[in-house]
Amino acid sequence: MFPVYLDFECQHALLTSVQQILEESLFQFGTRAIQNTVKDKGWDCAQCVELNDWTKLIRKNKGLLPESKVKGLAKPLRSVLDSVAQIRHTAVHRQRVTTSRIMTFLEDAESLVELVQDSSRLQQITEIRQDAFRATERLVQSKKRTEERLMQIHNDSAAEEMALRRREHLLVHKTMKEHDDSVAHAMMDLQEAITEGQSCGICRLCDCYARCYV
């Protein structure tokens, strides 16, 4: 099956929105869990810090995250953080990615926000993920129907082409057989005329020639 993509404008809007929610959530976590670091760096609002900087800080301070929730992740924490960092990279560099990759981004964003215990923004990302999932399912089903239809068209065309070639072959064979039969009959008549001419004279032979070439 062909890869499925969102309209790029929609993809970019979705990822930049998720990036903003994540940066706000992680800033709130930072001001609470690593307040001195945030103060020392002069970060006084969420817009001061890039998403990939937050993933690096969380990697260094992973002990501040709830241990039970970290252990309950479907994948290692480092994989979640790497994926979240790619959200910003994909949005900033305008890279087109498949719907499957987008769903992975959203699932990992959801996991990270849950780790930092931001319930309000967790709800936001969950709703975005659910909306994206429904849209993706519609795209996948449409793509599947299109591929099936194209395959059917291809198969029907191939069958029609084969039938046409078979009919052409039969018509050619029939036409050539009619020609061969006509030639054979003409030669048979000529042979009979020659045989009869030997006994009936040259006039009968000339009459035969005339019949053969009418």
C-alpha positions as CSV (number, residue, x, y, z in Angstrom):
1,M,0.0,0.0,0.0
2,F,1.2,3.5,-0.9
3,P,2.3,5.8,2.0
4,V,-0.5,8.1,3.3
5,Y,0.2,11.8,3.9
6,L,-1.8,14.7,5.3
7,D,-2.1,17.8,3.3
8,F,1.1,19.6,4.1
9,E,-0.6,22.8,5.3
10,C,-2.6,20.6,7.7
11,Q,0.5,18.7,8.8
12,H,2.5,21.8,9.5
13,A,-0.4,23.4,11.5
14,L,-0.8,20.2,13.5
15,L,2.9,19.8,14.4
16,T,3.5,23.5,15.2
17,S,0.5,23.4,17.5
18,V,1.7,20.3,19.3
19,Q,5.2,21.9,19.5
20,Q,3.8,24.9,21.2
21,I,1.7,22.9,23.7
22,L,4.8,20.8,24.5
23,E,7.0,23.8,25.0
24,E,4.4,25.4,27.3
25,S,4.0,22.2,29.3
26,L,7.7,21.6,29.7
27,F,8.3,25.2,30.7
28,Q,5.7,24.8,33.4
29,F,7.5,21.6,34.5
30,G,10.9,23.3,34.4
31,T,9.8,26.2,36.6
32,R,8.5,23.7,39.1
33,A,11.1,20.9,39.0
34,I,14.4,22.6,37.9
35,Q,13.6,26.2,38.9
36,N,17.3,27.2,39.4
37,T,18.3,26.0,35.9
38,V,15.4,27.9,34.3
39,K,16.3,31.0,36.3
40,D,20.1,30.8,35.6
41,K,19.4,30.6,31.9
42,G,17.1,33.6,32.0
43,W,14.1,31.7,30.7
44,D,11.0,33.7,31.7
45,C,8.5,32.3,29.2
46,A,7.8,29.2,27.2
47,Q,8.9,30.9,23.9
48,C,12.5,31.3,25.3
49,V,13.2,27.5,25.0
50,E,13.3,25.3,22.0
51,L,11.6,21.9,22.3
52,N,14.8,20.0,21.7
53,D,16.5,21.9,24.6
54,W,13.8,20.6,26.9
55,T,14.3,17.0,25.8
56,K,18.0,17.3,26.6
57,L,17.3,18.8,30.1
58,I,14.7,16.1,30.9
59,R,17.2,13.4,29.8
60,K,19.7,14.9,32.3
61,N,17.1,15.2,35.0
62,K,15.0,12.0,34.4
63,G,15.2,11.2,38.1
64,L,12.7,14.0,38.6
65,L,10.0,12.1,36.6
66,P,7.6,9.7,38.3
67,E,9.5,6.3,38.3
68,S,6.3,4.3,37.9
69,K,5.2,6.2,34.9
70,V,8.6,6.0,33.3
71,K,8.6,2.2,33.7
72,G,5.1,2.1,32.3
73,L,6.1,3.7,29.0
74,A,5.5,1.6,25.9
75,K,9.1,2.4,24.8
76,P,12.3,3.6,26.5
77,L,12.3,7.2,27.7
78,R,15.2,8.1,25.4
79,S,13.1,7.0,22.4
80,V,10.2,9.1,23.5
81,L,12.5,12.2,23.9
82,D,14.1,11.6,20.5
83,S,10.7,11.4,18.9
84,V,9.5,14.6,20.6
85,A,12.6,16.5,19.5
86,Q,11.9,15.4,15.9
87,I,8.5,17.1,16.1
88,R,10.2,20.5,16.2
89,H,12.8,19.5,13.6
90,T,10.1,18.3,11.2
91,A,8.0,21.4,11.7
92,V,10.9,23.9,11.4
93,H,12.5,22.2,8.4
94,R,9.2,21.7,6.6
95,Q,9.7,18.0,6.2
96,R,6.8,15.9,4.9
97,V,6.2,12.7,6.9
98,T,3.7,9.9,6.7
99,T,0.5,9.8,8.8
100,S,2.0,6.8,10.6
101,R,5.0,9.0,11.7
102,I,2.7,11.7,12.8
103,M,0.7,9.3,14.9
104,T,3.9,8.2,16.6
105,F,4.8,11.8,17.2
106,L,1.5,12.4,18.9
107,E,1.6,9.3,21.0
108,D,5.1,10.2,22.3
109,A,4.1,13.8,22.9
110,E,1.1,12.5,24.9
111,S,3.4,10.2,26.9
112,L,5.8,13.0,27.7
113,V,3.1,15.4,28.9
114,E,1.7,12.7,31.1
115,L,5.2,12.2,32.6
116,V,5.4,15.8,33.6
117,Q,1.9,15.6,35.0
118,D,0.3,18.4,33.0
119,S,-3.3,17.2,32.9
120,S,-4.8,20.2,31.0
121,R,-2.3,20.0,28.2
122,L,-2.5,16.3,28.2
123,Q,-6.1,16.6,27.3
124,Q,-5.3,19.0,24.5
125,I,-2.8,16.6,22.9
126,T,-5.1,13.6,23.4
127,E,-7.9,15.4,21.6
128,I,-5.5,16.3,18.7
129,R,-4.3,12.7,18.5
130,Q,-7.8,11.4,18.4
131,D,-8.8,13.9,15.7
132,A,-5.7,13.0,13.7
133,F,-6.4,9.3,14.1
134,R,-9.9,9.7,12.7
135,A,-8.7,11.7,9.8
136,T,-5.9,9.3,9.2
137,E,-8.3,6.3,9.2
138,R,-10.4,8.1,6.6
139,L,-7.4,8.7,4.4
140,V,-6.2,5.1,4.8
141,Q,-9.6,3.7,3.8
142,S,-9.8,6.1,0.9
143,K,-6.3,5.1,-0.2
144,K,-7.2,1.4,0.1
145,R,-10.4,1.8,-2.0
146,T,-8.5,3.8,-4.6
147,E,-5.7,1.2,-4.8
148,E,-8.3,-1.7,-5.1
149,R,-10.1,0.2,-7.8
150,L,-6.9,0.9,-9.7
151,M,-5.9,-2.8,-9.5
152,Q,-9.3,-3.8,-10.7
153,I,-9.0,-1.4,-13.7
154,H,-5.6,-2.8,-14.4
155,N,-6.8,-6.4,-14.3
156,D,-9.9,-5.6,-16.4
157,S,-7.7,-3.8,-19.0
158,A,-5.3,-6.7,-19.1
159,A,-8.2,-9.2,-19.5
160,E,-9.7,-7.1,-22.3
161,E,-6.3,-6.7,-24.0
162,M,-5.8,-10.5,-23.8
163,A,-9.3,-11.1,-25.2
164,L,-8.7,-8.6,-28.0
165,R,-5.4,-10.3,-28.9
166,R,-7.0,-13.7,-28.9
167,R,-9.8,-12.4,-31.2
168,E,-7.3,-10.8,-33.4
169,H,-5.4,-14.0,-33.6
170,L,-8.5,-16.0,-34.5
171,L,-9.6,-13.5,-37.2
172,V,-6.1,-13.5,-38.7
173,H,-6.1,-17.3,-38.7
174,K,-9.6,-17.4,-40.2
175,T,-8.6,-14.9,-42.9
176,M,-5.4,-16.7,-43.8
177,K,-7.3,-20.0,-43.9
178,E,-9.9,-18.5,-46.3
179,H,-7.1,-17.3,-48.5
180,D,-5.3,-20.6,-48.4
181,D,-8.5,-22.4,-49.2
182,S,-9.2,-20.0,-52.1
183,V,-5.7,-20.6,-53.5
184,A,-6.1,-24.4,-53.1
185,H,-9.4,-24.3,-54.9
186,A,-8.0,-22.2,-57.7
187,M,-5.0,-24.5,-58.1
188,M,-7.3,-27.5,-58.0
189,D,-9.5,-26.0,-60.7
190,L,-6.4,-25.1,-62.7
191,Q,-5.1,-28.7,-62.4
192,E,-8.5,-30.0,-63.5
193,A,-8.5,-27.7,-66.4
194,I,-5.0,-28.7,-67.4
195,T,-6.0,-32.4,-67.2
196,E,-9.3,-31.7,-69.2
197,G,-7.4,-29.5,-71.6
198,Q,-5.2,-32.4,-72.6
199,S,-8.2,-34.2,-73.7
200,C,-10.6,-31.4,-74.7
201,G,-8.2,-29.0,-76.3
202,I,-6.9,-25.5,-75.7
203,C,-10.3,-23.8,-75.5
204,R,-11.2,-25.6,-72.4
205,L,-7.9,-24.5,-70.8
206,C,-8.5,-20.9,-71.7
207,D,-11.9,-21.0,-70.2
208,C,-10.4,-22.3,-66.9
209,Y,-7.9,-19.5,-66.9
210,A,-10.7,-17.0,-67.3
211,R,-12.6,-18.5,-64.3
212,C,-9.5,-18.5,-62.1
213,Y,-8.8,-14.8,-62.4
214,V,-12.3,-13.3,-62.4
